[in-house]
């Protein structure tokens, strides 16, 4: 009977040891500060592959039934108007596979925003309590629908997502305004 308690005790001790100490926390804070500084100085350095993306302020993005955007990386000219068209090219009904395009302000936690969006069905899954976290967004689209929005971004890197429940984890990307 005594041996049964030894193994769980060892497992718990190893779990605590694996979590790491304050040294890991300091390293992640330093990494975050470096990334923030880099994005203010030169946004292109923080987003791998951006040099291969065409600079355009007129963009068409498609969302499909596989919960994917056809573009995950966009490059625009900062300070100039951007025209973005979202097309839902899927066939499943809006109630089960609707898509929108939400550009989040810099520093917004995607998971927190996404969990708040679940309760905002009456507002196309854009939580009214988090409107300050949103730079721009399309309406929620069903199959064959499209919506066009215009917005202007300051220099920086912005995350975009589909805020339909369960989609934000895979339907997201980055916009680099340079």
Secondary structure, DSSP 4 states (H G I P E B T S, - for coil): -HHHHHHHHHHHHHHHHHT--HHHHHHHHHHHHHHHHHHHH-HHHHSTTGGGSPB-SEEEEEE-TTS-BS-SEEEE-TTSEEEEEEEE---S-HHHH-B--EEEPTT--HHHHHHHHTT-GGGTT--GGGGGGEEEEPPPB-TT-EEEEEEE--SEEEEEE--STTTTTTSEEEEEE-
